[in-house]
Amino acid sequence: MASNSGFTMVLPTLNGKNYERWQVQMKVLFGYQEVLDVVQDGFQAVGDEATEAQRSLFRECTKRDCKALAMIHQCVDDSNFEKIAHSKTSKEAWDILGRCYAGAEKVKKVKLQTLRREYELLQMKDEDTIADYFTKLRSLTNLMKGCGETMKDQLIVENVLRTLNSKFDHIVVAIEESKNLEDIKIEELQSSLEAHEQRIKERSLDRDPEQALQARFNKKFTSQGNFQKKIKGKWKGEKDKGHEGSRQEPSSSSSERISVNGQALKRNKKKLDKKKIQCFRCKIFGHYAFECRTRLVNGGAEVEARLAQENESDEDQVLLMVTTEKDNTKDDC
């Protein structure tokens, strides 16, 4: 905190990451205190043969130099103070900090290339406001100017219009058609975009109550529809259950279902004992109805085939064929 003639100001502090901004602020402070020429150019010492006027000027320059050096000491953190602790003049301390952070010309060129790429890839995000986006843009352009880049206002304006969010497309078209981009200033462009941004926010706030009412109505309608579907599905399930109960068949029909699903029973052949199974068609034990060989032919003539199985093994099988015929010829009178 510094005070001079009732004017109070907060001194900037160099912390190792803000050198570009810090040096700009310090130059302004040096100019306010009338010591900028001493910091940048220094002063010459006088010899024993100097005149009284030269000695008086030297004392004045020394006083101003100590004042500038004290300001530099107050505007750096502890780590940076160690770098300039043994400096005798303000120019020496200023040059040491410049070499530490600004670097040589090659370092500036490398840094400038990185900043150029970042500037080209800069794009406004959905959550950014116009003020936030212009702050990012100004910070980046100031860093580029500190590295020796020449930035024209026209190029910055064109880049802003090209990288704005899509919701500002109609505003960009209007600005490009109605104004000359060579004459428009960055501040003028920002104020115009902020006015349109405020109008968009006001319209979105006006639509919010209507959207909330519509969402509430849709939610109520959906809940009623789901309730009706639930009741309908429950009634349908009970109806289907009643039909299934009414379609139950006696034991004979269940045997027919067993015959239809004969393949499934064949897979479980080893688990079932067919000796106790009676065929409902021929009434003989040992096989199912779908395995029965009985067929009706010739208007009532019955042909039966029996598969005899031995009690000792199911693998030895003998096939016996018995044929019976009925004589339906009539006696001649």
Secondary structure, DSSP 8 states (H G I E B T S, - for coil): -EEETTEEE----B-SS-HHHHHHHHHHHHHHTT-HHHHHH------TT--HHHHHHHHHHHHHHHHHHHHHHHTB-HHHHHHHTT-SSHHHHHHHHHHHHT--HHHHHHHHHHHHHHHHT----TT--HHHHHHHHHHHHHHHHHTT----HHHHHHHHHHHS-GGGHHHHHHHHHHS-TTT--HHHHHHHHHHHHHHHHHHHHHHHHHHHHHHHHHHHHHHHHHHHHHHHHHHHHHHHHHHHHHT---HHHHHHHHHHTHHHHHHTGGGS-GGG-B-TTT--BTS-GGG---EEETTTEEEEEEEEE-SS-SS-EEEEEEE----------
